[in-house]
Amino acid sequence: MVGMIFAAGLGTRLKPLTDTMPKALVPLAGKPLLQWQVEKLRDAGITDIIVNVHHFPDMIIDTVRANNGWGCNITISDERDQLLDTGGGLKKILNEKLKIKNEPILACNVDILSNIDIREMVDRYASPTSLLVVSDRQTQRYLCFDETDRLCGWTNIKTGELKGRDGRHLAFSGMQILRPEVLALLPQMNQEKFSLIDFYLQVMHQAPLKAYIPQDYRMVDVGKIDQIEEAEAFAESL
C-alpha cells in the first residue's frame, strides 16, 4: 500500500503563518504538520509516501530531505505550475506512473489530525471495497450512505443542495483507502483540477465506496488560525 499526503494547499485560513511557509510546515507541538502525518503512516507500516506540493514547494522538499523523509521513501509530486485539488493531484500521480498502478492508496489531508488506528483500517480494507473515513460530527456538508454503508450521494443541509440520493449523513474526515479498481476510473474525469468528492459522486455506481467509522474517533482540522491552540492540545494527547 502507498500513502498519499495532500500538502499542496495554499493554507489561506492559516494566514499570517502561511505568508512565509506552506501549510504542511506549520508547527504543532514541536513538529510540522507533515511530520505528524508521515509518522502516522510510517507507524502503520506504510513507508512509500507521495507528497504533493505547490505553495512554497522548495521549503517542503528541503525539509523532507533534511529529515531523511522521517524514515520513509517520500516522492514529491510537484504542482507548482498548477494547483490541482485532491482528485486532480491523485490523477496526476497515476498519469506519471510512479510505480503505483496496481497498488491501493491511503490518501489523507496534511491538516487533519486524528487518533485513527491506521493498521486496523488497513485490515478492514481486506474487504473488496474502498473505504472513506467518516464520522457523525456536526457540519453543513455530508456524504450520504445507503443501508449497506455504500456512498450514494452528497448534501449541503444549509442550502438544501443534494447530489445523488439522500441517505445516512456522515461527515468526511479527509482520509480514504482506494482500491486499484477505483483509481482506474480517474481518467473519466476530463478536467485536470477537481476534488475527490466530485470524483466519488461520478463513479459511486461503478465501484463500491464504503463508510468507515473508526471506534472512539477524535479529530481536529488544523485549517484555521484560531484552531491552533486546540490542535496543539490534541496533538499532545495522541
Summary of the structure (lengths in Angstrom):
residues: 238
radius of gyration: 17.0
end to end distance: 23.9
largest distance: 48.2
contacts: 755
relative contact order: 0.18
helix: 34%
strand: 29%
